[in-house]
Structures are given as C-alpha cells and as structure tokens.
Amino acid sequence: MAKNKEQDDFIKWLDEENPFSLNEEIEFFIFRCNDCGKEDEVSNCVVEEFHVDLENNEEVEVVCPFCNATMRQAKKKTQ
C-alpha cells in the first residue's frame, strides 16, 4: 500500500513544474546528411549540448542515423 502512495506522489511530482523542465515543449530542427541527403529531426536540447564547445563560426554536426556520415542543420529556403 505504501508503494502505491510513493508511486502516486512521484507521478504527481512529474506533472508539476520541476527542475528537469519536463513541462517544456521540445523544439526540433531538421538536419540533412551531407552524403545520402536524408533528413532527420534533432531536438533543441541535443543541438544546444553540441553547440557549447563550438567556435562562433562553427555549425553543429551530428551523425546520420542512415549512413553514419555527417549531418548539418538544413538551411531554411527563402522564397
């Protein structure tokens, strides 16, 4: 019985504002592979994490899940 109460309290805590920002909406960026051209969504928290160690003129690069090549953020097309 105590275990159910602990689980209920934990779930209630998750639903409330907490230090892990679980209530924040996650933003995604489109990354395009330099080799195969496929696109994949990468969350803003991943982009921010990789961006920390870069110089001002460097772009975030991630590994393509399709071919293991380099992916960079896709540029928005201008009309």
MARBA-3410 file (N, C-alpha, C, O; in Angstrom, 1 decimal):
79
0.8,-1.2,0.0,0.0,0.0,0.0,0.9,1.3,0.0,0.6,2.2,-0.7 ~ 1.9,1.3,0.8,2.8,2.4,0.8,3.5,2.6,-0.5,3.7,3.8,-0.9 ~ 3.8,1.5,-1.2,4.4,1.6,-2.5,3.6,2.4,-3.5,4.1,3.2,-4.3 ~ 2.3,2.1,-3.5,1.3,2.8,-4.4,1.3,4.3,-4.1,1.2,5.1,-5.0 ~ 1.3,4.6,-2.8,1.3,6.0,-2.4,2.6,6.7,-2.9,2.5,7.9,-3.4
3.7,6.0,-2.8,5.0,6.6,-3.3,5.0,6.8,-4.8,5.4,7.8,-5.3 ~ 4.4,5.8,-5.5,4.3,6.0,-7.0,3.4,7.1,-7.4,3.7,7.9,-8.3 ~ 2.2,7.2,-6.6,1.3,8.3,-6.9,2.0,9.7,-6.6,1.8,10.6,-7.4 ~ 2.7,9.8,-5.6,3.4,11.0,-5.2,4.5,11.4,-6.3,4.6,12.5,-6.7 ~ 5.2,10.3,-6.8,6.2,10.6,-7.8,5.5,11.0,-9.1,6.0,12.0,-9.8
4.4,10.4,-9.5,3.7,10.8,-10.7,3.2,12.2,-10.6,3.2,13.0,-11.5 ~ 2.7,12.6,-9.4,2.2,13.9,-9.2,3.3,14.9,-9.3,3.2,16.0,-9.9 ~ 4.5,14.6,-8.8,5.7,15.4,-8.9,6.1,15.6,-10.3,6.4,16.7,-10.7 ~ 6.0,14.6,-11.1,6.3,14.7,-12.6,5.4,15.7,-13.3,5.8,16.4,-14.2 ~ 4.1,15.7,-12.9,3.1,16.5,-13.5,3.3,18.0,-13.1,2.9,18.9,-13.9
3.9,18.2,-12.0,4.1,19.6,-11.6,5.4,20.2,-12.2,6.2,19.4,-12.7 ~ 5.5,21.5,-12.0,6.8,22.1,-12.5,7.9,21.5,-11.7,7.8,21.5,-10.5 ~ 9.0,21.1,-12.3,10.1,20.5,-11.7,11.4,21.0,-12.3,11.4,21.6,-13.3 ~ 12.6,20.7,-11.6,13.8,21.1,-12.1,14.3,20.5,-13.5,15.2,21.0,-14.1 ~ 13.6,19.5,-13.9,14.0,18.8,-15.2,13.3,19.4,-16.4,13.5,18.9,-17.5
12.4,20.4,-16.2,11.7,21.0,-17.2,10.9,20.1,-18.1,10.9,20.2,-19.3 ~ 10.3,19.1,-17.5,9.5,18.1,-18.3,8.3,18.7,-18.9,7.7,18.1,-19.8 ~ 7.8,19.9,-18.4,6.6,20.5,-19.0,7.0,21.4,-20.2,6.0,21.9,-20.8 ~ 8.2,21.6,-20.5,8.6,22.4,-21.6,8.3,21.7,-22.9,8.5,20.5,-23.0 ~ 7.9,22.4,-23.9,7.7,21.8,-25.2,9.1,21.7,-25.9,9.9,22.6,-25.9
9.3,20.6,-26.5,10.6,20.3,-27.2,10.5,20.8,-28.6,9.6,20.5,-29.4 ~ 11.5,21.6,-29.0,11.6,22.1,-30.4,12.6,21.2,-31.1,13.6,20.7,-30.6 ~ 12.3,21.0,-32.4,13.1,20.1,-33.2,13.7,20.9,-34.4,13.0,21.8,-34.9 ~ 14.9,20.6,-34.8,15.5,21.2,-36.0,15.7,20.0,-37.0,16.0,18.9,-36.7 ~ 15.6,20.4,-38.3,15.8,19.4,-39.4,17.3,19.5,-39.7,17.9,20.5,-40.0
17.9,18.3,-39.7,19.3,18.1,-40.1,19.3,17.3,-41.4,18.5,16.4,-41.5 ~ 20.2,17.6,-42.3,20.3,16.9,-43.6,21.7,16.3,-43.7,22.7,17.0,-43.4 ~ 21.8,15.1,-44.2,23.1,14.4,-44.4,23.8,14.9,-45.6,23.2,15.2,-46.6 ~ 25.1,15.1,-45.4,26.0,15.6,-46.5,26.2,14.6,-47.6,26.4,14.9,-48.7 ~ 26.1,13.3,-47.2,26.3,12.2,-48.2,25.0,11.7,-48.8,24.9,11.7,-50.0
24.1,11.1,-48.0,22.9,10.5,-48.6,21.7,11.5,-48.8,20.8,11.1,-49.5 ~ 21.8,12.7,-48.2,20.8,13.7,-48.4,19.5,13.5,-47.6,18.6,14.3,-47.7 ~ 19.5,12.4,-46.8,18.3,12.2,-46.0,18.2,13.2,-44.8,19.2,13.7,-44.4 ~ 17.0,13.4,-44.3,16.8,14.4,-43.2,16.3,13.7,-42.0,15.7,12.6,-42.0 ~ 16.6,14.3,-40.8,16.2,13.8,-39.5,16.0,14.9,-38.6,16.6,16.0,-38.7
15.1,14.7,-37.7,14.8,15.7,-36.6,15.7,15.5,-35.5,16.0,14.4,-35.0 ~ 16.3,16.7,-35.0,17.2,16.6,-33.8,16.6,17.6,-32.8,16.3,18.8,-33.2 ~ 16.5,17.2,-31.6,15.9,18.1,-30.6,16.8,19.3,-30.2,18.0,19.2,-30.3 ~ 16.2,20.4,-29.8,16.9,21.5,-29.4,17.9,21.3,-28.3,19.0,21.9,-28.2 ~ 17.6,20.4,-27.3,18.5,20.1,-26.2,19.8,19.4,-26.7,20.8,19.6,-26.2
19.7,18.6,-27.7,20.9,18.0,-28.3,21.7,19.0,-29.1,22.9,19.0,-28.9 ~ 21.0,19.9,-29.8,21.7,20.9,-30.6,22.4,21.9,-29.6,23.6,22.2,-29.8 ~ 21.8,22.2,-28.5,22.4,23.1,-27.5,23.6,22.5,-26.9,24.6,23.1,-26.6 ~ 23.5,21.2,-26.6,24.6,20.4,-25.9,25.8,20.4,-26.8,26.9,20.6,-26.3 ~ 25.6,20.2,-28.1,26.8,20.1,-29.1,27.3,21.5,-29.3,28.5,21.7,-29.7
26.5,22.5,-29.3,26.8,23.9,-29.6,27.8,24.5,-28.6,28.5,25.5,-28.9 ~ 27.8,24.0,-27.4,28.6,24.5,-26.3,30.1,24.6,-26.6,30.7,25.6,-26.3 ~ 30.7,23.6,-27.2,32.1,23.5,-27.5,32.5,24.1,-28.8,33.7,24.1,-29.2 ~ 31.6,24.7,-29.5,32.0,25.3,-30.8,32.4,26.7,-30.8,32.0,27.5,-29.9 ~ 33.2,27.1,-31.8,33.5,28.5,-32.0,32.3,29.2,-32.6,31.4,28.5,-33.1
32.4,30.5,-32.7,31.2,31.3,-33.2,30.9,30.9,-34.7,29.7,30.9,-35.0 ~ 31.8,30.6,-35.5,31.5,30.3,-36.9,31.3,28.9,-37.2,31.1,28.5,-38.4 ~ 31.4,28.0,-36.3,31.2,26.6,-36.5,29.7,26.1,-36.4,29.0,26.7,-35.6 ~ 29.4,25.1,-37.1,28.0,24.6,-37.1,28.0,23.3,-36.3,29.0,22.6,-36.2 ~ 26.8,23.0,-35.7,26.6,21.7,-35.0,26.6,20.6,-36.1,25.9,20.7,-37.1
27.3,19.5,-35.8,27.3,18.4,-36.7,26.8,17.2,-35.9,27.3,17.0,-34.7 ~ 26.0,16.3,-36.5,25.6,15.1,-35.8,25.8,13.9,-36.8,26.1,14.2,-38.0 ~ 25.8,12.7,-36.3,26.0,11.5,-37.2,24.6,11.1,-37.8,23.6,11.0,-37.1 ~ 24.7,10.9,-39.1,23.5,10.4,-39.8,23.1,9.0,-39.4,23.9,8.1,-39.4 ~ 21.8,8.8,-38.9,21.4,7.5,-38.5,21.2,6.5,-39.6,21.0,5.3,-39.4
21.2,7.0,-40.9,21.0,6.2,-42.1,22.3,5.7,-42.7,22.4,4.5,-43.1 ~ 23.4,6.5,-42.7,24.6,6.1,-43.3,25.9,6.4,-42.5,27.0,6.1,-43.0 ~ 25.7,7.0,-41.3,26.8,7.3,-40.4,27.7,8.4,-40.9,28.8,8.6,-40.4 ~ 27.3,9.2,-41.9,28.0,10.3,-42.4,27.7,11.5,-41.5,27.0,11.4,-40.5 ~ 28.1,12.7,-41.9,27.9,13.9,-41.1,26.6,14.6,-41.6,26.3,14.7,-42.8
25.8,15.1,-40.6,24.6,15.8,-40.9,24.8,17.2,-40.3,25.4,17.4,-39.2 ~ 24.3,18.2,-41.0,24.3,19.6,-40.5,22.8,20.1,-40.6,22.0,19.5,-41.4 ~ 22.6,21.2,-39.9,21.2,21.7,-39.9,20.9,22.2,-41.3,21.6,22.9,-41.9 ~ 19.7,21.8,-41.7,19.2,22.2,-43.0,18.9,23.7,-43.0,18.3,24.2,-42.1 ~ 19.3,24.3,-44.1,19.0,25.8,-44.2,17.6,26.0,-44.6,17.0,25.2,-45.5
16.9,27.0,-44.0,15.6,27.3,-44.5,15.6,27.9,-45.8,16.4,28.8,-46.1 ~ 14.7,27.5,-46.7,14.6,28.0,-48.0,13.9,29.4,-48.0,12.9,29.5,-47.4 ~ 14.5,30.3,-48.7,13.9,31.6,-48.8,13.1,31.7,-50.1,13.4,31.1,-51.1 ~ 12.0,32.4,-50.0,11.1,32.5,-51.1,11.4,33.7,-52.0,10.7,33.9,-53.0
END
